[in-house]
């Protein structure tokens, strides 16, 4: 979690159902979830979200997270 001014960024790991609708076959897929929040006066004013499925193969050994 990182915050500056009116903005807060959170990064989390999630397990997504295959197909995204719960109807897909196969095991859950690991993904990174990036949420950007704009807050003021103790209230959330805006929220943006990006979900990036973790690739099966990476060009390095550092991992996705």
C-alpha positions as YAML, in Angstrom:
chain: A
units: angstrom
residues:
- id: 1
  name: UNK
  ca: [0.00, 0.00, 0.00]
- id: 2
  name: UNK
  ca: [1.34, 3.42, -0.97]
- id: 3
  name: UNK
  ca: [-0.37, 6.74, -0.39]
- id: 4
  name: UNK
  ca: [0.41, 10.32, -1.37]
- id: 5
  name: UNK
  ca: [-1.93, 13.28, -1.20]
- id: 6
  name: UNK
  ca: [-5.45, 12.18, -2.13]
- id: 7
  name: UNK
  ca: [-4.31, 8.92, -3.78]
- id: 8
  name: UNK
  ca: [-3.75, 5.43, -2.37]
- id: 9
  name: UNK
  ca: [-2.45, 2.47, -4.40]
- id: 10
  name: UNK
  ca: [-2.96, -1.08, -3.18]
- id: 11
  name: UNK
  ca: [-1.48, -4.21, -4.78]
- id: 12
  name: UNK
  ca: [-2.86, -7.63, -3.88]
- id: 13
  name: UNK
  ca: [-2.71, -11.18, -5.13]
- id: 14
  name: UNK
  ca: [-5.93, -13.03, -5.96]
- id: 15
  name: UNK
  ca: [-7.04, -16.39, -7.27]
- id: 16
  name: UNK
  ca: [-9.43, -15.96, -10.20]
- id: 17
  name: UNK
  ca: [-11.85, -18.59, -11.43]
- id: 18
  name: UNK
  ca: [-11.04, -19.77, -14.97]
- id: 19
  name: UNK
  ca: [-13.03, -17.86, -17.57]
- id: 20
  name: UNK
  ca: [-13.82, -15.11, -15.06]
- id: 21
  name: UNK
  ca: [-17.47, -16.17, -14.82]
- id: 22
  name: UNK
  ca: [-17.12, -19.25, -12.61]
- id: 23
  name: UNK
  ca: [-18.12, -21.48, -15.52]
- id: 24
  name: UNK
  ca: [-14.63, -22.25, -16.83]
- id: 25
  name: UNK
  ca: [-12.69, -25.49, -16.48]
- id: 26
  name: UNK
  ca: [-9.38, -25.88, -14.73]
- id: 27
  name: UNK
  ca: [-7.73, -24.59, -11.58]
- id: 28
  name: UNK
  ca: [-7.94, -20.99, -10.34]
- id: 29
  name: UNK
  ca: [-5.48, -18.56, -11.92]
- id: 30
  name: UNK
  ca: [-3.17, -16.36, -9.84]
- id: 31
  name: UNK
  ca: [-3.44, -12.64, -10.62]
- id: 32
  name: UNK
  ca: [-2.16, -9.29, -9.43]
- id: 33
  name: UNK
  ca: [-4.83, -6.71, -8.55]
- id: 34
  name: UNK
  ca: [-3.89, -3.04, -8.63]
- id: 35
  name: UNK
  ca: [-6.40, -0.61, -7.10]
- id: 36
  name: UNK
  ca: [-6.01, 3.16, -7.16]
- id: 37
  name: UNK
  ca: [-8.24, 5.13, -4.82]
- id: 38
  name: UNK
  ca: [-8.86, 8.88, -4.64]
- id: 39
  name: UNK
  ca: [-10.04, 9.92, -1.19]
- id: 40
  name: UNK
  ca: [-11.03, 13.18, 0.46]
- id: 41
  name: UNK
  ca: [-12.62, 14.03, 3.80]
- id: 42
  name: UNK
  ca: [-12.57, 10.37, 4.82]
- id: 43
  name: UNK
  ca: [-14.56, 9.22, 1.78]
- id: 44
  name: UNK
  ca: [-13.67, 7.28, -1.36]
- id: 45
  name: UNK
  ca: [-14.39, 9.56, -4.31]
- id: 46
  name: UNK
  ca: [-13.03, 7.46, -7.17]
- id: 47
  name: UNK
  ca: [-11.67, 3.94, -7.69]
- id: 48
  name: UNK
  ca: [-9.79, 2.40, -10.61]
- id: 49
  name: UNK
  ca: [-8.81, -1.26, -10.87]
- id: 50
  name: UNK
  ca: [-6.50, -3.33, -13.08]
- id: 51
  name: UNK
  ca: [-6.33, -7.13, -12.83]
- id: 52
  name: UNK
  ca: [-3.29, -8.80, -14.44]
- id: 53
  name: UNK
  ca: [-3.23, -12.61, -14.61]
- id: 54
  name: UNK
  ca: [0.21, -13.91, -13.64]
- id: 55
  name: UNK
  ca: [2.01, -15.38, -16.67]
- id: 56
  name: UNK
  ca: [2.90, -19.06, -16.48]
- id: 57
  name: UNK
  ca: [6.46, -18.43, -17.72]
- id: 58
  name: UNK
  ca: [8.59, -15.44, -16.77]
- id: 59
  name: UNK
  ca: [11.92, -14.41, -18.35]
- id: 60
  name: UNK
  ca: [13.48, -14.33, -14.84]
- id: 61
  name: UNK
  ca: [13.39, -16.27, -11.55]
- id: 62
  name: UNK
  ca: [12.09, -13.41, -9.36]
- id: 63
  name: UNK
  ca: [8.43, -14.46, -9.48]
- id: 64
  name: UNK
  ca: [5.42, -12.31, -10.32]
- id: 65
  name: UNK
  ca: [4.89, -10.87, -6.83]
...
